[in-house]
Protein backbone atom coordinates (compact mmCIF):
# COMPACT_ATOMS: atom_id res chain seq x y z
CA UNK A 1 0.00 0.00 0.00
CA UNK A 2 1.22 3.48 -0.69
CA UNK A 3 1.87 4.92 1.82
CA UNK A 4 2.43 1.93 4.03
CA UNK A 5 0.47 1.58 7.27
CA UNK A 6 3.39 -0.08 9.05
CA UNK A 7 7.11 0.55 9.06
CA UNK A 8 7.97 -3.05 9.96
CA UNK A 9 5.26 -5.33 8.51
CA UNK A 10 3.67 -5.92 5.14
CA UNK A 11 0.32 -4.12 4.79
CA UNK A 12 -1.58 -6.98 3.24
CA UNK A 13 -1.48 -10.63 2.36
CA UNK A 14 -3.03 -11.70 -0.93
CA UNK A 15 -3.99 -15.37 -0.92
CA UNK A 16 -4.98 -17.57 -3.85
CA UNK A 17 -6.73 -20.92 -3.91
CA UNK A 18 -4.81 -24.08 -4.67
CA UNK A 19 -6.96 -24.50 -7.80
CA UNK A 20 -6.14 -20.98 -9.07
CA UNK A 21 -2.45 -21.53 -8.33
CA UNK A 22 -2.39 -24.87 -10.19
CA UNK A 23 -4.18 -23.32 -13.20
CA UNK A 24 -1.64 -20.45 -13.42
CA UNK A 25 1.40 -22.01 -11.75
CA UNK A 26 3.85 -20.62 -14.31
CA UNK A 27 2.55 -17.07 -13.75
CA UNK A 28 2.66 -17.28 -9.94
CA UNK A 29 6.10 -18.89 -9.94
CA UNK A 30 7.39 -16.07 -12.17
CA UNK A 31 6.46 -13.32 -9.68
CA UNK A 32 9.42 -11.65 -7.98
CA UNK A 33 9.54 -9.42 -4.91
CA UNK A 34 8.82 -5.87 -6.07
CA UNK A 35 6.81 -6.78 -9.22
CA UNK A 36 3.88 -4.45 -9.71
CA UNK A 37 0.52 -6.25 -9.92
CA UNK A 38 -3.11 -5.32 -10.42
CA UNK A 39 -5.69 -7.55 -8.79
CA UNK A 40 -9.36 -8.04 -7.99
CA UNK A 41 -9.90 -9.58 -4.57
CA UNK A 42 -12.36 -10.21 -1.77
CA UNK A 43 -11.59 -8.78 1.65
CA UNK A 44 -11.22 -11.64 4.14
CA UNK A 45 -9.94 -9.76 7.17
CA UNK A 46 -9.40 -6.09 7.91
CA UNK A 47 -6.04 -5.25 9.40
CA UNK A 48 -4.42 -2.27 11.07
CA UNK A 49 -0.89 -1.02 11.72
CA UNK A 50 -0.16 -4.21 13.70
CA UNK A 51 -1.95 -6.85 11.60
CA UNK A 52 -2.05 -7.34 7.82
CA UNK A 53 -5.19 -6.91 5.75
CA UNK A 54 -6.10 -10.30 4.22
CA UNK A 55 -7.49 -10.40 0.69
CA UNK A 56 -8.35 -13.46 -1.41
CA UNK A 57 -7.46 -12.94 -5.08
CA UNK A 58 -9.90 -13.48 -7.92
CA UNK A 59 -7.68 -12.10 -10.74
CA UNK A 60 -4.03 -11.07 -10.76
CA UNK A 61 -1.92 -9.64 -13.57
CA UNK A 62 1.48 -7.97 -13.78
CA UNK A 63 1.29 -4.26 -14.61
CA UNK A 64 4.94 -3.79 -15.61
CA UNK A 65 5.77 -1.73 -12.53
CA UNK A 66 8.53 -2.47 -10.06
CA UNK A 67 9.37 -1.16 -6.59
CA UNK A 68 12.52 -1.97 -4.64
CA UNK A 69 11.43 -3.40 -1.29
CA UNK A 70 13.22 -4.02 1.98
CA UNK A 71 12.99 -7.48 3.48
CA UNK A 72 9.46 -8.33 4.58
CA UNK A 73 8.90 -10.50 7.63
CA UNK A 74 5.74 -12.62 7.51
CA UNK A 75 4.65 -14.62 10.52
CA UNK A 76 1.76 -17.06 10.53
CA UNK A 77 0.36 -15.40 13.66
CA UNK A 78 0.03 -12.11 11.74
CA UNK A 79 -2.60 -13.58 9.41
CA UNK A 80 -6.24 -12.86 10.31
C-alpha positions in Angstrom: 0.0 0.0 0.0 1.2 3.5 -0.7 1.9 4.9 1.8 2.4 1.9 4.0 0.5 1.6 7.3 3.4 -0.1 9.0 7.1 0.6 9.1 8.0 -3.0 10.0 5.3 -5.3 8.5 3.7 -5.9 5.1 0.3 -4.1 4.8 -1.6 -7.0 3.2 -1.5 -10.6 2.4 -3.0 -11.7 -0.9 -4.0 -15.4 -0.9 -5.0 -17.6 -3.9 -6.7 -20.9 -3.9 -4.8 -24.1 -4.7 -7.0 -24.5 -7.8 -6.1 -21.0 -9.1 -2.4 -21.5 -8.3 -2.4 -24.9 -10.2 -4.2 -23.3 -13.2 -1.6 -20.5 -13.4 1.4 -22.0 -11.7 3.8 -20.6 -14.3 2.5 -17.1 -13.7 2.7 -17.3 -9.9 6.1 -18.9 -9.9 7.4 -16.1 -12.2 6.5 -13.3 -9.7 9.4 -11.6 -8.0 9.5 -9.4 -4.9 8.8 -5.9 -6.1 6.8 -6.8 -9.2 3.9 -4.5 -9.7 0.5 -6.2 -9.9 -3.1 -5.3 -10.4 -5.7 -7.5 -8.8 -9.4 -8.0 -8.0 -9.9 -9.6 -4.6 -12.4 -10.2 -1.8 -11.6 -8.8 1.6 -11.2 -11.6 4.1 -9.9 -9.8 7.2 -9.4 -6.1 7.9 -6.0 -5.3 9.4 -4.4 -2.3 11.1 -0.9 -1.0 11.7 -0.2 -4.2 13.7 -2.0 -6.9 11.6 -2.1 -7.3 7.8 -5.2 -6.9 5.7 -6.1 -10.3 4.2 -7.5 -10.4 0.7 -8.3 -13.5 -1.4 -7.5 -12.9 -5.1 -9.9 -13.5 -7.9 -7.7 -12.1 -10.7 -4.0 -11.1 -10.8 -1.9 -9.6 -13.6 1.5 -8.0 -13.8 1.3 -4.3 -14.6 4.9 -3.8 -15.6 5.8 -1.7 -12.5 8.5 -2.5 -10.1 9.4 -1.2 -6.6 12.5 -2.0 -4.6 11.4 -3.4 -1.3 13.2 -4.0 2.0 13.0 -7.5 3.5 9.5 -8.3 4.6 8.9 -10.5 7.6 5.7 -12.6 7.5 4.6 -14.6 10.5 1.8 -17.1 10.5 0.4 -15.4 13.7 0.0 -12.1 11.7 -2.6 -13.6 9.4 -6.2 -12.9 10.3 
